[in-house]
Amino acid sequence: MTSPARKIAIVSLLALVAGGAFLLLTTPGRKLQFMIGGGLVNLGYRMQDHLEDFDFAHHEVTPTQVWDEMLEQNRLAAGVRQSFPRTPRHPLVAMVVCMDARLDTNELTGDTRKYYYVIRTAGSVLETKEAEMLELAVHNGVKLIVLTTHSDCAAERAAADPVQRERFPSLARAVAERGMRMRELLERPALAQRIAEGQLLVKHIDIDTMTEKMRPQ
């Protein structure tokens, strides 16, 4: 006769095997892993968010002290990365995002797997070199380009204010030309051909800065 303890151990082992198979081999299981991973990432953000000891904005500090603290935070983060190396992946998406620090592309997509090229510019404004970089990214396998704007944008506020516009003329001019530069990107022959062939999709979204909710335009 099998002892009750042994029965429990066998049932538990079978349950673990079945659970592991569900997570690894089924579509719902893999989606559940993705959702749990995203939740853990956001939990990490929430755990750090209230720690003002590591928040540069809450202290009277010198530039050297800020630099020293950044190096120390990198030392801690790099130690974790070295202990748990990431799987290299080729990006399928290229995103153009404002340099506003409130926008976090990992939170925006709930995805930390490095599937994304990210171009950060003031006001999400493309220059020729960024357009060429996007074309190179598409040549290397990118299937989707996401052009973004966002609410409460400092660059847009500066462009709309006469005093700020005079102080930052290049920035104001770039914001005014942003739509034109996005259209010029779509007219680049290599990209236009891929779009026509259905090999490339280009989307424009506006991001709610506070919630990072994407609103397709």
Secondary structure, 3 states (H helix, E strand, C coil): CCCHHHHHHHHHHHHHHHHHHHHHHCHHHHHHHHHHHHHHHHHHHHHHHCCHHHCHHHCCCCHHHHHHHHHHHHHHHHHHHHHCCCCCCCCCEEEEEECCCCCCHHHHHCCCCCCEEEEEEHHHCCCHHHHHHHHHHHHCCCCEEEEEEECCCHHHHHHHCHHHHHHCHHHHHHHHCHHHHHHHHHHCHHHHHHHHCCCCEEEEEEECCCCCCEEEC
